[in-house]
Amino acid sequence: MDYDVIAIGSGFGGAITSCRLAEKGYKVLILERGRRWDKTNYPRRPQDPWIWNHQHPESENGWLDFRVFENMAVAQGAAVGGGSLIYANISCEPRADIFLKGWPKEITYSELKPHYDQVAKFMNVKKVPVGQWPARTKLMQEAAKAIGKGDRFQQLDLAVSFDDNFNYDQPDPHNPLKSRRFINDQGVEQGYCVHLGNCDIGCDVDAKNTLDRNYIPWAEKYGAQVRPLHLVTNIEPVSGGYRVSYDELRGGDRASGSQTARIVVVAAGSLGSTELLLKCRDLARSLPQISTRLGCGWSSNGDFLTPAFYPNRNVFPSRGPTITSAINFLDRSEGGESFWIQDGGFPDLLIDNLQVEKGKLDVTSPAQLLITAIQGILQSTDPVKHVMPWFAQGVDAADGTLELKRPWWSFGFGKPSLHLAWDIAKSKATIDAIVQMHERLAHATGGTPIVPITWTVDRFLITPHPLGGCNMGATGSDGVVDHRGEVFGHRNLFVADAAIIPEALGVNPSRTIGALAERIAALIVADGR
């Protein structure tokens, strides 16, 4: 074998398993479809590489992978560091009772707790210092108190490096030159947060503790190799392990290649891992033993966004970390539904780029309608001051199905592509409860909520937190992988990312994905694989 381990993807699953196995002396290769990004090449201008194009990734391999299905759109990162580069920094744990249903018996909160702590420590998570609360955080606390739920307000742990000496009262506080530099615990240079608000499009001062600043360089320190712009196309068993085939994306062309390893860790995300394994099982037929449950149990994690307008109040949504706090209703005290409300933010650059990017996005009409609606919102008010993006996650039904389908018009001869069958019926009560709480909180603080027409008319949603598709189970009849992340029927083939989460979490999933990855790596070592 060329390697002991090949990891496919470098998000929370791939980066963490690779890091821990490299630490233990395994020879590790990480194949990542996206680029290496840093503050020298983050997309900023309309003509910059914003979009990842599934049809032509060799020529368009940009920042955001935006996939649109019939009733749902999914936003994902494409980068060394995976979704950590585009997420809103939230690192949190779900309620302990979330593991009581739908999970293998071996996966409990107490079992995962040491691994949750590992992730939090390695990523140096902290809350926004009290003296640095953005206006949105203060509005969240005020809103909770205004509806008599002040005890449900909580600050959230963020994977961000904060400077205790920073404050909003100093002259020009958000100037990147105000960010002091330091060396983190993994030996990587970073800067402290000056509340620029660009968390989702690349932090200009390196304050965001993304995986390419901790787990990945630590893995490289122990010999792991990272190959960006390597899009995996197939996994096939060979004597002693697996052959992983890929296309290297080189300046508009593809160059095919392959490597072998004893162990393969699939960590391309909920959609990516599921799609790859579907292609291996159903098209290449290289992994025929994969469970028929592959693609089942997909969840949007109940994500929803309702903007509200405060004409007489400065909210400044583009200042401060993108999300800082929550109002917690995960105990099902509101209509029997489990969810929490978060403050949201957006970069200033979004305003400038939406108009240009609209023409480039390959979207269906509901998604286009949403983009058009956002443009109208931003043009009708001063977004830097008066908009509060009320955000949320909730425990939805997790009953979506991912499958490969040919276009209906191809009469069965077209190229199969990933299709999501998702019905709002069993999840509608969760979204309705979120919308009602958004409206209640906005009205209680003098805001005017505008529920997106994409929901009120088309029941169309967008999620940045897709879960499931390669779900954990007790056997191949109810899951795709076991509690260790190992694929039923294929020894030493693992999945370690959001795809293995069998139920909606109702909270931001990054720390749970990370904890599962820490546990999977530990079990691989303990088993002597």
N, C-alpha and C positions, 0 to 999 in steps of 0.2 A: 504494500500500500504506500501511496505517496505521503499520506498524512495519517495520524491517528484519528483526527476529527476534522470534518468539514462542516462549518456552520453556514447556512444559507440565510443571509440577512444579518444586519448588525444593529437592530433595535434592541429593546429591553431583553428579549429572549436570547437573541444571538450574541449580543455583546457580553452579557453576564455569564452564560454558559461557557463561552470561549475564554473569558477571563479566568474563571475558576478552574477550568481544565488545563489551561496553559500554566497556571500557577503550580499545578500538580505534575508538571512535566510532560503533558501531552503535546504532541506536535499538531498545531491548530492552523487551519486556513479558513478565513472568513471571506465569503463571496458576497459582495454587496452590489445591487443593481444601480444604486445612485452614486453621485459624486462625493468627493470630499469638499465640504464647504467651510469657509471661515469668513471673518469680517472683510477680507480682501475681495471676496467674490460673491457675497450674498446678493440676491437679486434686489435691485432698488429702482431701476428705471423701467418704464413700460416695455422696452425692447429687450430686457434681460430675460434669462431662461427661467421663467416662472412655472412652466407646465411640463409634466411628465406625460408623454404621449404613448399609450399602449400599442398603437398601431405602428409607430415609428420611433421607438426609444433610442435608436442609433443616432437620430438627428435631433430629437427633442427629449432630453433627459433632465428636465428642470426640477425645481424645488417641490412642487405640489402635484400629487397624483389625485386627481378628482374624478371619481368613477360614478357614473349616473345610471341608475336602474329605473324600473318602472315607477316605483313608489318611494325610492330612497336614493340619496346620493351619499357617497362616502369620501371624506377627505383624509389623505394619508401623506406621509413624508416619503421622500426618495433621497436617501443620503447615508453616508457613513455616520452612524448614530441613529438611523431610522427615525421613528416618530418623535424621539426626544428633541429633535431640532425644531419641530413645528408645534409641539404641545405647549400647554399653558403652565408648565412647571409644577403642576399639582402632584404631590406625593402623599397619598392617604390610604388608610385601611378601611375596608367595608365593615359593616356590623358582623359580629361573630356568628349570628344566626343565619347569615347568608349561606353558610356551608352545610346547613342542616338538611338541605333538600337539593337533589340533582347532582351532587358531587360524589365521587368514590368515598367510601367510609374512611380511607386513610387520610383524606384531606380535611382537616379541621382548622379552626382558627388557632388553637394552641399549637398544632403541628407547624403552622406557617409563621407563627409569631417570631421565632428567632430569625427567620429569613427576612421577614418584614424589617426587623431591626437592622440586619446586615445592609439592606438596600438603603435605608434611611441614613445610616452612618456613612456608607461609601459615597453617597451622592450629596452629603453635607446639607441636609434639608433643614430649613429654618422658617419661622414665621416672619412676616414683615414687622420690623421693630415698631413699637407703639408710637414713637415720635415721628414715624415716616408713613403713617396711614394715608393713602390717596383719598380723594374725595369720595370715590366709589365705596371704599370700605366703611367710611363714616355713614354714608347713605344706607348701606346694608344694615348696620347696627341700629340706626334710627328707624328703619322700616320694620325690623323685628320687634322693636319696642312699641312701635305705633299700632301693631295688631295684637299686642299682648303676648308676644312670643320672644321677648328679649333674651330668655335663657337658652334659646335655640340658636342664637348667633354664635359662630365660632370662627376664629382665624384658621387658616389652612397652612400646612407645611409646604414650602416651596423649595424646589431644587435651584436655588438662587443664592449667590453670595452677596450679603448685605454689609454695608459699611455703617457701623454704629454711629459714626460722626456725620453721616449725611442728614440733611434736613431741607425742607421746601422753602425755608425762609432766606437761605443764602442767595446771593446774586446769581442769576443764570444757573439754577440748580441742575438742569437736565443736560448741560453741556457735557459731551463725552469726555472732554479734557478734565472734568472733575472726578473721573473714576480713577481711584488709586489701583495700581497693579500689585499682584502678589503671586506666590507660587503655592498651588494647592497640595493636598496630601499625596497626590499621585505624581507630583513633580511637573505639573503643567501650569504655565502662566495664565492667569485670568485677571479680570478687573472686577471692581465692586459695582453693584447696581446703582445707577443714577436715575432710575424710573423713567427710562425712555419710552417704554410701552411697545417695543418692537419684538417682544418675546416670540411671537409666532412666525416672524420672518427673518430671524437671525439677530442675536444680540450684538449691537455695535461695540460693546465694551467687554464682551466675553464674561459677563456676570452669570449667565445661565449655565448651570452645571449639567450640561448635556453629556451623553455617553461618550462622545469623542474627546471629553476632557477628564474622564475618570476610568471607567471600566475598559474602554478600548485601548488607550495608551498603556494601561497596566497590563493588559493582555499582550501587547506588543513588547513590553519590557521583558516578558517571559517567553518571547520568541514567536508569538502568533503573527501570521501574515494577513494583511488586509488588502483585498483586491477590489477597488471601486470599479463601477461600470462593468460588472460581470453579471449578466442576467441568466439565471439557471433555467435550463430547458427540460432536463430529465434526470431521474435517479434510477439506476438499475443495479440489481444485485450482481456481484462478481465474486469469485472465490476469495474469501477473506474479508469481504466488506461490500462496498458500493462504489460504482462509478458515477460521478456527478458531471453531467455535460452542461455547457454554458455557451452563451454568445458574449464575447467581449465587444463592448460598444466603443468603436474607434472612429471619431470624427465623421459620422455619417455612414459608416460601414459596420458590419458584424463579422467577427472572426471567431469561428467555432473552436472549442477546445474542451478538455475534460481533465479531471483529477480523480484519484481514488482515495478512499479512507476506510478505516475499520468501522468508524462511527460517523453517522450523518445527523446533524441537528437542523431541522427545518424551522426557520424562524423568520419567515417573510411576511408575517402579519396575518390577521384573520382572513382577508381576501387572498393574499399572495400565497400563503401556505396551502390553503384549501384548493385554490386553482391549480397549483403545481401538482399536488397529489391526485387531483381529479384527472389531470392530463396523463400522469404516470399510470394510473389505474385503467382509465377508459380509452385513451388514445394510443399511447405507446405500449400499454399493457405490460409495463416493466415491473409494476408492483401490484399484481393481481389479487393479493390476499387482503388488501385494505378493506375495512368494514363498509358495508352498505350504508352505514350511518354517516359517512363522509359527506359534508355539506349541510347536515341537519343542525338544528338548534342555534341558528344565527341570531344575534341580538344587536340592536343599535344602542343599547345601554340607556335608552330613554332620553337622549339628548334633545334639548329644545332651547330656542332663543327667542325672546320677545323684547324688541326695543321699546323704550318709553322715553317721552320727551318732557323736559323740564325747562320751559321757557324762562322761568324766573330763578333758575338755580344752575350754578356752574358744577357740572359733574366731571368734566375733563376725562373722558374714557380712554384717551390716548396717553395718559400719564399714569405711571405705576405699573407693577406687574400685571399681566393680562387678567388673572384671577387671583383674588387674595383671601376670600372668605366665603362662608356658607351659612344658610339658615336651614337647620337640619330637621327634616320630617321623615327620616328613614324608618322611624318606629311605626309607621302606618297610622299615625294619629289623625291624618287628614283624609277622610273618605276611604280609609283602608288601603291607601296607596303608599308605596315607599319611594321617596324622592328627596332631593335637597336642592335648594336654590343657591345660585352663585352670582357674584358680580362678574360682569364681562367687560372686556376692553377690545379695542382694535387699533392697529397702527395708523398713524397719519397717512402713510403711503397707500393704504387701502383706498383712500378717497381718490387719489390720483390715478391709480392703476386699474380700478374696476372698469372704467369706460373702455380702456384699450383691451383689457383681457377678455371682455365680454365677447368680442369677435373671435377670439382664439379658442374659447372653451367649446369642446364638442359636447353639448348638453341637449337634453330634451326640454320640452317647453316648460314643465314645472320648475326646473332648475334655472332656466333662463328667466322665468317670471320672478324668481326670488332675487336674482342678480339685478334685474331691472328695478324691483321694489327697493332694494338697498340703495341703488343709485338715486332713486327719487327721494329717499329719506335723507341721504347725505346732502342733496342739493337744496332741500327745503328748510334746512336749519344749519346752525353752526355746530358741526359734529364734535369739534374740539371742546366744546363747552357743555352742551345741553342734552346729550343723549346718554341714557343708561341702558346698556345691553343686559337685560336680566337673562341669566343663563340657568340651566338645570340639567341634572341627570336623574333617571329613575329606573326602577326595576320593571322592565317591560316583560312581555310574554316569552321572549327568546324562542320564537317559533318560525323564524325565517329559514329558507332553504337555498343553498348555493348549488348550482349545477352548470354543466357545459351544454349549451344549446346552439344549434345552427340558426341563422336568421330565417324567419318564416318565408321570406320571399326567395330563398335559395333552393327550395324544393329538396332539401336534405343534402345539398352538395356544397354549401358554404362552409367556411372555416368556423368551427365551434368557438364560442366565447363564453365568458362567465356571465351567468344570469342569476339574479336574486329574485326569488318569489317571497314576498313579504306582505302580509295582510294586516291591516291596522286593527282588525276586529277585537282581538284579545288584548291589545296594548292601548286602545283608545282611552280607557278610563285613566290610565297612568298619565298620558299626555294631557287629558282634560284637567286633571287635578293640578298639574304643573301650570297650565295656562291660567287657571283660576287663581292660583297663588301669585303668579306674576302680576295679574291685574289687581289683585288685592293689595299687594305691596306697593305697586306704583301709585295707585289711587291714594293710599294712606300717607304718601310722602309728597303729594302734589304733582305727580307725573301723569302723563297720558299714554297708556300702553297701546301699541299697535300690533295686534296679533298678525303674524305673516299670512298673507293671502294664500300662500302655498299650502298652509295647513287648513285654513277655513274653507277653501274651495276644493283643493286637490288632495288633501290628506297626504301631502308629500313632505318628507323630512330629510334633514341632512345630519350626518353624524361624523365626528372625528374619533369616535371610540368604538369601532366595530369589534364584536366579540363572537367567538364560536366558529363552527365549521369543521373543526377537528376535535370534537369535544372529548373530555375525559369520561371514562365509564368503567364499570366493573368488568365487562367482557366486550367482545366485538359486536355483540348484539345490541348493546346500548351505548357504545362509544367507539371512538377511533383510536384513542390512546389510553393506556392505563394510568394509574396515579403517578407513575414515574415519568409520564410523557412518552413512553415507548409505544410505537405503533403496533397494534395487535396484528400478529402474523408476519412481522418483519423485525427480527432481532437486530438491535443496535441502530435502528432508525427511530429518531425521536422528533417530536414537535415541542417547541418551547417558546410559545408566544401567546398572544391574545386568542388565537384560534382554539386553544385547548380549554378555555373557560366555558363551562357548560350552562351557566346561568348569568343573567344580567347582575351586575354588582350594584348599580345605582349610584356609584361614586366613580371618580376618575380612576382608571384601572392600572396605571403604570406601576405602582408599587406592588400590586398583586401579581402582575406579569413578572416583575422582577423577583418577587419572593418564590414563585413557582420555578423560575429559571435557576435561582440559587439552589433550591431543593433538588431539582433534576440533576444539576451538575454534581452535587454532593452524593447523590445516590449512584451515579455512574462511577464515581471514584470508589465509593464504598463497596460496590459490587465487583470491583476489579475488572471493569470492562476495558 
